[in-house]
Amino acid sequence: MLVSAEDIKNMDQKFRALFVNSLSGFKSANLVGTQDNNGTTNLSIVSSVFHIGASPPLMGMIHRPETERSGHTIQNIRETGEYTLNHVNSLIIKQAHQTSAKYPKETSEFDAVGLSLEWSEQTKAPFVEESHIQLGLELREINHLEINGTYLIIGEITEVRLVDGIVGKDGFVDIEKASSVVVSSLDSYHVTEALGRLSYAKPDKPVTVIR
Amino acid sequence: MLVSAEDIKNMDQKFRALFVNSLSGFKSANLVGTQDNNGTTNLSIVSSVFHIGASPPLMGMIHRPETERSGHTIQNIRETGEYTLNHVNSLIIKQAHQTSAKYPKETSEFDAVGLSLEWSEQTKAPFVEESHIQLGLELREINHLEINGTYLIIGEITEVRLVDGIVGKDGFVDIEKASSVVVSSLDSYHVTEALGRLSYAKPDKPVTVIR
């Protein structure tokens, strides 16, 4: 099946959103925890978090134009300079998805969807207690992508909070064991089954499953 | 288990790479197809492709600093202004992973790993015949991220080539049916199992599984 640029342009808006959002492949599922300077907390699901670098440990996240519904997250990140990322696991997909509803700013999505606030001494933003992999981040920069009005938010990881028993001797974190889920398109949730880890690739020898 | 910024900084480099690369969650797995102006083709696996917007249809990709091993991809994208993204599926994970080996520029990874070139009339870059979801893209911009020397490559989708039977009536593409895989950390490959699609979230009613 062939779909041209012209076909995409002519699609109904909702059809196009589901279609194009499918094309990058599977996406991570994270809940962004923030608060404003008055202490009102906010929680928002995002499927746009990605790795930028390990040293320093940097995460990127695409945020839609601020005039639309989900402006509270970026406002809070600007105000406090801090946020959390919490892996969505298979036990909380409905609550996580529900955070995408348009709640008024004075409503905390934690209360509205039934997820629990957890705090650390270090980070001025709330974690999700039900999440098995929680990251505290400090804002490093917000880049406005002129090409479509979205924002690239870059943060540095300042603390990592993990359930026990998922970090291997070589540093690999078994996020499948932590029940982290993946998203496809806008609304589909999936669990994973490991095919294996592959050996470091070298030109002169075939890769093998290492565990 | 708590891991501080200081702990991350003090990790052995390989340990840190596996650890931090696990933290964003699961990642998409794509093969980037390019060629230079002499027609030498290149193929490189990336786990950093992400959705930026549907209208226009934009994809982002993080590319490591150019001085390191994988400079051929970004050089070719600069030269020709075009590239392809091809979903890695469960049948080709070893060949796909093997493209990360350091081959000399005159070697095509297609030949070296045993994947097949496929061409379209429109795109000046090769597709991977074995892939079930193939995208042709035109380069829109390359942003140097000063914070760690990486590059954000943004392209616009100009054609989509899909196996039959995976696009739903509402535009949703069943990438699980297409056997697209996910990556965690640097070297772990996973297939998925759908939990379901969830309804559009509204403040006044709970989300439900729609199919």
Contacts between the chains, C-beta under 8 A, distances in Angstrom:
chain1	res1	chain2	res2	distance
A	1	B	161	7.4
A	1	B	162	4.6
A	1	B	163	7.3
A	1	B	164	5.6
A	1	B	167	6.8
A	2	B	159	6.8
A	2	B	160	7.3
A	2	B	161	5.8
A	2	B	162	8.0
A	3	B	159	7.0
A	3	B	160	4.0
A	3	B	161	7.8
A	3	B	162	7.1
A	4	B	158	7.7
A	4	B	159	5.8
A	4	B	160	8.0
A	5	B	57	7.7
A	5	B	156	7.6
A	5	B	157	6.9
A	5	B	158	4.8
A	5	B	159	6.7
A	8	B	57	5.4
A	8	B	157	6.8
A	8	B	160	7.5
A	9	B	55	7.7
A	11	B	171	6.9
A	12	B	171	7.8
A	13	B	55	7.4
A	14	B	170	7.2
A	14	B	171	7.0
A	15	B	170	6.3
A	15	B	171	3.6
A	16	B	54	5.2
A	16	B	55	6.2
A	16	B	57	7.8
A	16	B	171	6.5
A	17	B	54	5.0
A	17	B	171	7.2
A	18	B	168	7.7
A	18	B	170	5.6
A	18	B	171	3.7
A	18	B	172	4.6
A	18	B	173	7.8
A	19	B	54	7.7
A	19	B	167	7.1
A	19	B	171	3.9
A	19	B	172	7.4
A	19	B	173	6.2
A	20	B	51	7.1
A	20	B	53	7.9
A	20	B	54	3.9
A	20	B	55	7.7
A	20	B	57	4.6
A	20	B	157	7.2
A	21	B	51	5.6
A	21	B	54	6.4
A	22	B	171	7.9
A	22	B	172	6.4
A	22	B	173	3.5
A	22	B	175	5.8
A	23	B	51	7.5
A	23	B	57	7.4
A	23	B	59	7.4
A	23	B	133	7.0
A	23	B	135	6.0
A	23	B	157	6.8
A	23	B	160	6.6
A	23	B	173	6.9
A	24	B	28	5.5
A	24	B	30	7.8
A	24	B	49	5.2
A	24	B	50	5.6
A	24	B	51	4.5
A	24	B	59	5.7
A	24	B	85	7.9
A	25	B	28	2.9
A	25	B	29	6.4
A	25	B	30	6.0
A	25	B	49	6.4
A	25	B	87	5.6
A	25	B	133	7.9
A	25	B	175	6.6
A	25	B	180	5.7
A	25	B	182	7.5
A	26	B	26	6.0
A	26	B	27	7.7
A	26	B	28	5.5
A	26	B	175	6.8
A	26	B	180	6.5
A	26	B	181	8.0
A	26	B	182	4.5
A	26	B	192	6.6
A	27	B	26	7.7
A	27	B	28	6.8
A	27	B	50	7.2
A	27	B	51	7.2
A	28	B	24	5.5
A	28	B	25	2.9
A	28	B	26	5.5
A	28	B	27	6.8
A	29	B	25	6.4
A	30	B	24	7.8
A	30	B	25	6.0
A	47	B	51	7.8
A	48	B	50	6.0
A	48	B	51	6.6
A	49	B	24	5.2
A	49	B	25	6.4
A	50	B	24	5.6
A	50	B	27	7.2
A	50	B	48	6.0
A	50	B	50	5.0
A	50	B	62	6.8
A	51	B	20	7.1
A	51	B	21	5.6
A	51	B	23	7.5
A	51	B	24	4.5
A	51	B	27	7.2
A	51	B	47	7.8
A	51	B	48	6.6
A	51	B	62	7.4
A	52	B	62	5.8
A	52	B	145	6.9
A	52	B	147	7.8
A	52	B	148	6.6
A	52	B	150	6.1
A	53	B	20	7.9
A	53	B	147	8.0
A	53	B	148	4.2
A	53	B	150	6.1
A	54	B	16	5.2
A	54	B	17	5.0
A	54	B	19	7.7
A	54	B	20	3.9
A	54	B	21	6.4
A	55	B	9	7.7
A	55	B	13	7.4
A	55	B	16	6.2
A	55	B	20	7.7
A	56	B	148	6.9
A	57	B	5	7.7
A	57	B	8	5.4
A	57	B	16	7.8
A	57	B	20	4.6
A	57	B	23	7.5
A	58	B	147	6.6
A	58	B	148	6.0
A	59	B	23	7.4
A	59	B	24	5.8
A	60	B	62	7.3
A	62	B	50	6.8
A	62	B	51	7.4
A	62	B	52	5.8
A	62	B	60	7.3
A	85	B	24	7.9
A	87	B	25	5.7
A	90	B	195	6.5
A	93	B	195	6.2
A	93	B	198	7.0
A	94	B	198	6.7
A	94	B	206	7.1
A	94	B	207	5.3
A	97	B	198	4.5
A	97	B	201	5.8
A	97	B	207	5.0
A	98	B	201	5.1
A	98	B	206	6.8
A	98	B	207	5.3
A	99	B	201	7.5
A	100	B	201	4.5
A	101	B	201	3.9
A	101	B	202	5.2
A	101	B	203	4.5
A	102	B	202	7.7
A	102	B	203	6.4
A	103	B	203	5.3
A	107	B	203	7.8
A	112	B	203	7.0
A	133	B	23	7.0
A	133	B	25	8.0
A	135	B	23	6.0
A	140	B	147	6.0
A	141	B	147	6.5
A	143	B	143	7.4
A	145	B	52	6.9
A	145	B	154	7.4
A	147	B	52	7.8
A	147	B	53	8.0
A	147	B	56	8.0
A	147	B	58	6.6
A	147	B	140	6.0
A	147	B	141	6.6
A	147	B	154	6.3
A	148	B	52	6.5
A	148	B	53	4.2
A	148	B	56	6.8
A	148	B	58	6.0
A	150	B	52	6.1
A	150	B	53	6.1
A	152	B	152	7.1
A	154	B	145	7.4
A	154	B	147	6.3
A	156	B	5	7.6
A	157	B	5	6.9
A	157	B	8	6.8
A	157	B	20	7.2
A	157	B	23	6.8
A	158	B	4	7.7
A	158	B	5	4.8
A	159	B	2	6.8
A	159	B	3	7.0
A	159	B	4	5.8
A	159	B	5	6.8
A	160	B	2	7.3
A	160	B	3	4.0
A	160	B	4	8.0
A	160	B	8	7.5
A	160	B	23	6.6
A	161	B	1	7.4
A	161	B	2	5.8
A	161	B	3	7.9
A	162	B	1	4.6
A	162	B	2	8.0
A	162	B	3	7.1
A	163	B	1	7.3
A	164	B	1	5.6
A	167	B	1	6.8
A	167	B	19	7.1
A	168	B	18	7.7
A	170	B	14	7.2
A	170	B	15	6.3
A	170	B	18	5.7
A	171	B	11	6.9
A	171	B	12	7.8
A	171	B	14	7.0
A	171	B	15	3.6
A	171	B	16	6.5
A	171	B	17	7.2
A	171	B	18	3.7
A	171	B	19	3.9
A	171	B	22	7.9
A	172	B	18	4.6
A	172	B	19	7.4
A	172	B	22	6.4
A	172	B	185	5.1
A	172	B	188	7.0
A	173	B	18	7.8
A	173	B	19	6.2
A	173	B	22	3.5
A	173	B	23	6.9
A	173	B	184	7.8
A	173	B	185	6.7
A	175	B	22	5.8
A	175	B	25	6.5
A	175	B	26	6.8
A	175	B	184	5.3
A	176	B	184	6.9
A	176	B	190	6.4
A	180	B	25	5.7
A	180	B	26	6.5
A	181	B	26	8.0
A	181	B	195	7.0
A	182	B	25	7.5
A	182	B	26	4.5
A	182	B	182	5.5
A	182	B	192	6.1
A	184	B	173	7.8
A	184	B	175	5.3
A	184	B	176	6.9
A	184	B	192	7.9
A	185	B	172	5.1
A	185	B	173	6.7
A	187	B	197	4.8
A	187	B	198	5.1
A	187	B	199	7.6
A	187	B	200	7.5
A	187	B	210	7.5
A	188	B	172	7.1
A	188	B	194	6.4
A	188	B	196	7.4
A	188	B	197	4.6
A	188	B	198	7.9
A	189	B	194	7.4
A	189	B	195	4.5
A	189	B	196	6.6
A	189	B	197	7.7
A	189	B	198	6.8
A	190	B	176	6.4
A	190	B	192	3.9
A	190	B	193	6.2
A	190	B	194	5.2
A	190	B	195	6.1
A	191	B	192	6.9
A	191	B	193	5.3
A	191	B	195	6.2
A	192	B	26	6.6
A	192	B	182	6.1
A	192	B	184	7.9
A	192	B	190	3.9
A	192	B	191	6.9
A	192	B	192	5.5
A	192	B	193	7.5
A	193	B	190	6.1
A	193	B	191	5.3
A	193	B	192	7.5
A	193	B	193	6.5
A	194	B	188	6.4
A	194	B	189	7.4
A	194	B	190	5.2
A	195	B	90	6.5
A	195	B	93	6.2
A	195	B	181	7.0
A	195	B	189	4.5
A	195	B	190	6.1
A	195	B	191	6.2
A	196	B	188	7.4
A	196	B	189	6.5
A	197	B	187	4.8
A	197	B	188	4.6
A	197	B	189	7.7
A	198	B	93	7.0
A	198	B	94	6.7
A	198	B	97	4.5
A	198	B	187	5.1
A	198	B	188	7.9
A	198	B	189	6.7
A	199	B	187	7.6
A	200	B	187	7.4
A	201	B	97	5.8
A	201	B	98	5.1
A	201	B	99	7.5
A	201	B	100	4.5
A	201	B	101	3.9
A	202	B	101	5.2
A	202	B	102	7.7
A	203	B	101	4.5
A	203	B	102	6.4
A	203	B	103	5.4
A	203	B	107	7.9
A	203	B	112	7.0
A	206	B	94	7.1
A	206	B	98	6.8
A	207	B	94	5.3
A	207	B	97	5.1
A	207	B	98	5.3
A	210	B	187	7.5
